[in-house]
Amino acid sequence: MVYDLLPIVVLFGSLAIFLLIGIPIAFAIGGAALLTIFIDFPIDKASILVSQQLTNGLNSFGLLALPFFIVAGNLMNRGGLANRLINFAMLLGGKLPGSLSHVNVIANMMFGSLSGSAAAAAAAVGGIMKPLQEKHKYPKDFSTAVNVASCPTGLLIPPSNILILYALVSSTSVQYLFIAGYIPGLLMGFGIMIGILLLGKKYKIPQEKIVQKEKTMKVIWDAIPSLFLVLIIMGGILGGAFTATEASAIAVVYSLILGFAYRELKFKDLAPILLDSVITTSIVLLMIATSSAMSWSMANADIPGAIADFVLNYSTNPLVIMLLMNLILLVVGTFMDMSPAVLIFTPIFLPIAVELGVDPIQFGIIMVFNLCIGICTPPVGTALFVGCSVSGNKLGDVVPKLIPLFLIMVLTLGLIIMVPSLTMWLPHLAGYVS
């Protein structure tokens, strides 16, 4: 089949130019979509079509989960959960060589999963770990690299905003996506911990074990209320007591109660927390709206079909095709944030993956895992910038230390691709039928 290459050139070419000249990504996506629609429609009709798609992109009840989880994450960040989770992580990782680095990873896995934000985890956990690591003379550059590499684990371990977004775009079950994310998320964290053990001597990480000063039972008791949130959310969703959207509202109420119970959240903190949440939500929803317009413009020009035919004609080997798609996503992740990447590339790559026999749940975890790597890498790595900002390290000093951890994450991604049961075992156990 012969395809018109002009829409592809206009869409991706204009998007690249807009990003290079510094236009905010939401406006860059919307502008590229508008220019592509101009090819087939006059200006007045194109403008009406884009406006309709902006509205339609936000016309989903499931999207309510995003602002609720964003508010819940900010409440957790201010409400004292990070300190208690780090103390609990000390119990789990404090007896390993280079213990504070392992504690950083474990704490990010727990706090990131509760807050649903890699940036929040990098800021909260990194800020608390920094003085401890300085006290025990841990290398600053490598410690920052560990914090950056491990903070995205919470985007796979539920509840996760990005998995909710993928579920909405792909029409898959949030419930089973959440369950599927556990093992890959844990594997990402454990892979980084193996990297710490392998690189410990090279980067001169202190090998002494950090003894938890507080009593074991007190640390566990303090952490239980925070960890109980995961049980409430996942138990309620799996048990059919409430939907993921309703669970997000429950998470807000629970985090609010917990913050006041810990006496670390004050009424005066609520206004800035809500303002910060509104700003973050506005950015995310604007990207969703403009990405919806871009998806429509791609469908109108049959761009997904053209890309699918190119990829499928490139090779008949399913592994080669999966490798090609993941290489594209790795490159995309370095210059595009996760939300627009999921919104734009899911409609393109998911049909190809399904044709290869890959389950939509499996592909969603692969895509999110892949893009998690992207937020740790320059030039647009949000986790990298937040981690460096918290620690005070220069980007150029941290990136070389991050490369070995980056490679470990890529190898773990390869394992997830090669062994689908790592992703699909828990969903099948919960009753999912492919």
Protein Blocks (a to p, Z undefined) as FASTA:
>chain_A
ZZdfklmmmmmmmmmmmmmnopafklmmmmmmmmmmmmmpcfklmmmmmmmmmmmmmmcf
klmmmmmmmmmmmmmmmnommmmmmmmmmmmmmmpghklmmmmmmmmmmmmmmnopaklm
mmmmmmmmmmmmmmnopafklmmmmmmmmmmmmmmmccdfklmmmmmmnopafklmmmmm
mmmmmmmmmmmmmmmmmmmmmnopafbdcddfbafklmmmmmmmmmmmmmmmmmmmmnop
acfklmmmmmmmmmmmmmmmnopacfklmmmmmmmmmmmmmmmmmmmmmmmmmmmmmmmn
ommmmmmmmmmmmpmcfklmmmmmmmmmmmmmmmpcfklmmmmmmmmmmmmmmmnopafk
lmmmmmmmmmmmmmmpcfklmklmmmmmmnopafklmmmmmmmmmmmmmmmmmmmmmmmm
lmmmmmmmnopaZZ
